[in-house]
């Protein structure tokens, strides 16, 4: 019988940045680090944390600039994935966490892979949900981004999709979904995201991270070497309607990792909003099997 693990809500001062995080399970057990993507926050993990907390210590921080964490301006904080990873690393050090499973979603993937490549021995396993680490997942929908990264002119910026607004925030949840999946999404999620993104200076911070995503793509060879040498066990969860990362990415993980279990769902980019129960059970089993 599973224990009921209540989720606690905490704040930590990490190098002068106020970091909000959710915690479940008992400290001292093996740890699962849940890293959210754009435009969400640890709120996306609200339904899976009690289930995983039955067997593990679970930490889900809001990255700086997201959710309930502070949102310093681009002049006061370096919005790169490498720097976000150092903030998360220092939070883990404060909490006494040494080794952990890491959940990689969207922008959380480059953060997590910085942690993994910097200290491979700390990683017990990967849980990947729409977290891209290969060229296979970046289809033609990324062409305008690639063009901008290669030559960041005003003209090429104007050609980018207009996503840093309320409609673009909502689309992260609903774009590409058939009606029977769209109606499963609770609208308060994107309303909460946009309210936090509307803080002064936050759009500049989000664009800085989008720009730095080019450096994540440039690290794909380094990440491939990490996979090849260390072969972390992996659980890959994917929504087949994700319009941002192509489903071919799942096969790329399959080719790279010897111990990889993949599950494809009738969902989208924010899969846990519609398939939290299914994914939580798989995550719980994955943690137990690789403890």
C-alpha positions in Angstrom: 0.0 0.0 0.0 1.4 3.4 -0.9 1.9 6.1 1.7 0.3 9.4 1.2 3.1 11.9 0.9 2.0 15.5 1.3 3.8 18.1 -0.9 5.6 20.8 1.1 6.2 24.3 -0.3 9.4 26.0 0.6 11.7 28.9 -0.2 15.5 29.0 -0.2 18.0 31.8 -0.7 20.5 30.6 -3.3 23.3 33.0 -4.0 21.0 35.9 -3.4 18.2 34.5 -5.6 14.9 33.4 -3.9 14.2 30.0 -5.2 10.8 28.4 -4.6 10.6 24.6 -4.5 8.2 21.8 -3.8 9.3 18.8 -1.8 7.7 15.4 -1.1 8.9 12.2 0.5 11.5 11.9 3.3 14.9 13.5 3.1 17.6 10.8 3.3 16.0 8.6 0.7 17.2 8.6 -2.9 16.3 11.8 -4.6 14.3 12.7 -7.7 15.0 16.2 -9.1 12.1 17.4 -11.3 13.1 20.2 -13.8 10.3 22.0 -15.6 10.4 23.7 -19.0 9.0 26.8 -20.6 6.6 28.4 -19.7 5.7 26.3 -16.7 7.1 25.8 -13.2 7.1 23.1 -10.5 3.3 23.5 -10.7 3.4 21.0 -13.6 4.6 18.3 -11.2 1.8 18.8 -8.6 0.0 15.5 -9.4 3.1 13.2 -9.7 5.0 14.3 -6.6 2.8 12.5 -4.0 3.1 9.2 -6.0 6.9 9.4 -6.4 7.2 10.7 -2.8 6.0 7.3 -1.6 9.4 5.8 -2.6 11.8 8.8 -2.9 12.7 12.2 -1.8 11.4 14.6 -4.5 12.6 18.1 -5.2 10.9 20.3 -7.8 12.3 23.9 -8.0 11.0 26.8 -9.9 13.9 28.0 -12.0 14.8 31.7 -11.6 12.4 33.7 -13.8 9.7 31.1 -13.6 6.8 30.3 -11.2 7.2 31.6 -7.7 10.9 32.0 -7.7 12.3 35.5 -8.0 12.7 37.1 -11.5 15.8 39.2 -11.5 16.4 41.3 -14.6 18.9 40.3 -17.2 21.2 42.9 -15.8 21.1 41.2 -12.4 21.1 37.5 -13.3 22.8 35.6 -16.2 19.9 33.8 -17.9 21.9 31.0 -19.4 21.2 27.3 -18.9 24.7 26.8 -17.5 24.0 29.5 -14.8 20.5 28.0 -14.1 22.2 24.7 -13.5 24.6 26.2 -11.0 21.6 27.7 -9.1 20.0 24.3 -9.0 23.3 22.7 -8.0 23.7 25.1 -5.1 20.1 24.4 -4.0 20.9 20.7 -4.0 24.0 21.3 -2.0 22.0 23.3 0.6 19.6 20.4 0.9 22.4 17.8 1.2 21.5 16.0 -2.0 24.4 14.0 -3.5 23.0 11.6 -6.1 19.7 11.9 -7.9 17.4 10.9 -10.8 16.7 13.9 -13.0 13.5 14.7 -14.9 14.3 16.6 -18.1 11.5 18.6 -19.8 12.0 21.3 -22.4 14.2 24.1 -20.9 14.8 21.7 -18.0 16.8 19.4 -20.3 19.7 21.8 -20.9 19.8 22.6 -17.2 19.8 18.9 -16.3 22.4 18.0 -18.9 24.8 20.6 -17.5 24.4 18.9 -14.2 24.9 15.5 -15.7 28.0 16.3 -17.8 29.6 18.3 -15.0 29.2 15.5 -12.5 28.2 12.2 -14.1 28.5 10.2 -10.9 25.7 12.2 -9.3 23.1 10.9 -11.8 21.2 7.8 -11.0 19.0 7.9 -14.1 17.2 10.1 -16.6 13.4 10.7 -17.0 12.9 12.5 -20.3 9.7 14.1 -21.3 9.9 16.3 -24.4 13.5 17.0 -23.5 15.5 17.3 -26.6 19.2 16.3 -26.9 19.6 15.3 -30.6 19.1 16.9 -33.9 16.4 14.3 -34.7 13.8 16.2 -32.5 14.4 19.6 -34.1 12.3 19.6 -37.2 11.6 22.4 -39.7 9.6 24.3 -37.0 13.0 25.3 -35.7 14.3 26.7 -39.0 13.6 30.4 -38.1 15.3 29.8 -34.7 18.4 28.3 -36.3 18.5 31.3 -38.7 18.3 33.8 -35.9 21.0 31.9 -33.8 23.3 31.9 -36.8 22.8 35.6 -37.5 20.8 37.5 -34.8 19.6 40.5 -36.9 16.5 42.5 -36.3 15.1 41.1 -39.5 15.6 37.5 -38.4 14.2 38.2 -35.0 11.0 39.6 -36.6 10.7 36.3 -38.5 10.5 34.3 -35.3 7.1 33.0 -34.1 5.4 35.4 -31.8 5.3 33.2 -28.7 6.2 35.5 -25.7 2.7 36.6 -25.1 -0.5 35.1 -23.6 -1.5 33.3 -26.8 1.9 31.8 -27.2 1.9 30.7 -23.5 -1.5 29.0 -24.0 -0.2 27.3 -27.2 2.5 25.5 -25.3 -0.3 23.5 -23.7 -2.8 23.3 -26.6 -1.1 23.6 -29.9 -1.4 20.6 -32.1 -3.9 18.8 -29.9 -7.1 17.2 -31.2 -10.2 18.3 -29.4 -10.5 15.2 -27.2 -7.1 16.0 -25.7 -7.6 19.8 -25.6 -10.5 19.5 -23.2 -8.4 17.6 -20.7 -6.2 20.7 -20.1 -7.1 22.9 -17.1 -6.8 26.6 -18.2 -5.5 27.9 -14.9 -2.1 26.4 -15.9 -1.3 28.8 -18.7 -3.0 31.7 -16.9 -0.7 31.2 -14.0 2.3 30.9 -16.3 1.5 34.2 -18.1 0.8 36.0 -14.8 4.4 35.2 -13.7 5.9 35.9 -17.1 4.3 39.3 -17.0 6.6 40.5 -14.2 8.8 43.4 -15.2 11.7 42.4 -17.3 10.7 38.7 -17.5 10.1 38.7 -21.3 13.7 39.8 -21.8 14.8 36.9 -19.5 12.8 34.4 -21.5 14.2 35.6 -24.8 17.7 35.4 -23.3 17.1 31.7 -22.5 15.7 31.1 -26.0 18.9 32.7 -27.4 21.1 30.5 -25.2 19.2 27.4 -26.4 21.6 27.6 -29.3 24.4 26.7 -26.9 22.4 23.6 -25.8 22.1 22.5 -29.4 25.8 23.0 -29.8 26.4 20.7 -26.9 24.6 17.7 -28.5 27.9 16.0 -29.3 29.1 16.4 -25.7 25.7 15.0 -24.5 26.0 12.1 -26.9 29.4 11.3 -25.5 27.9 11.4 -21.9 25.3 8.9 -23.0 27.8 6.7 -24.7 30.3 6.6 -21.8 28.0 6.6 -18.8 24.8 4.9 -20.2 22.4 6.2 -17.6 19.2 4.2 -17.4 16.4 6.2 -18.9 12.6 6.5 -19.0 11.3 8.4 -21.9 7.7 9.8 -21.9 6.4 11.6 -24.9 3.2 13.2 -26.2 2.7 12.3 -29.9 1.1 15.6 -30.7 4.0 17.7 -29.4 4.4 20.4 -32.1 7.8 21.6 -30.8 9.9 18.4 -30.5 9.4 15.7 -33.1 8.7 12.1 -32.0 11.8 11.0 -33.9 13.7 12.2 -30.8 12.4 9.2 -28.9 14.2 6.9 -31.4 17.3 8.9 -31.0 17.3 8.2 -27.3 16.7 4.5 -28.1 19.8 4.4 -30.3 21.9 6.2 -27.7 21.0 4.3 -24.6 21.2 0.6 -23.8 18.7 0.8 -20.9 15.8 2.9 -22.2 12.1 2.4 -21.8 9.8 4.6 -23.9 6.1 5.4 -23.7 4.2 7.4 -26.3 0.9 9.0 -25.2 -2.0 10.7 -26.9 -0.9 14.0 -25.5 1.1 17.1 -26.2 4.1 19.1 -25.0 2.8 19.5 -21.4 2.1 15.8 -21.0 1.7 15.7 -17.3 -1.4 18.0 -17.5 -3.3 15.2 -19.2 -1.4 12.0 -18.3 0.0 12.6 -14.8 -1.4 9.3 -13.3 0.0 7.1 -16.0 3.4 8.9 -16.0 3.6 8.9 -12.1 3.2 5.1 -11.9 5.9 4.6 -14.5 8.2 7.0 -12.8 7.7 5.3 -9.4 8.5 2.0 -10.9 11.5 3.3 -12.8 13.0 4.8 -9.6 12.4 1.5 -7.7 13.9 -0.6 -10.5 17.1 1.5 -10.6 17.7 2.1 -6.9 
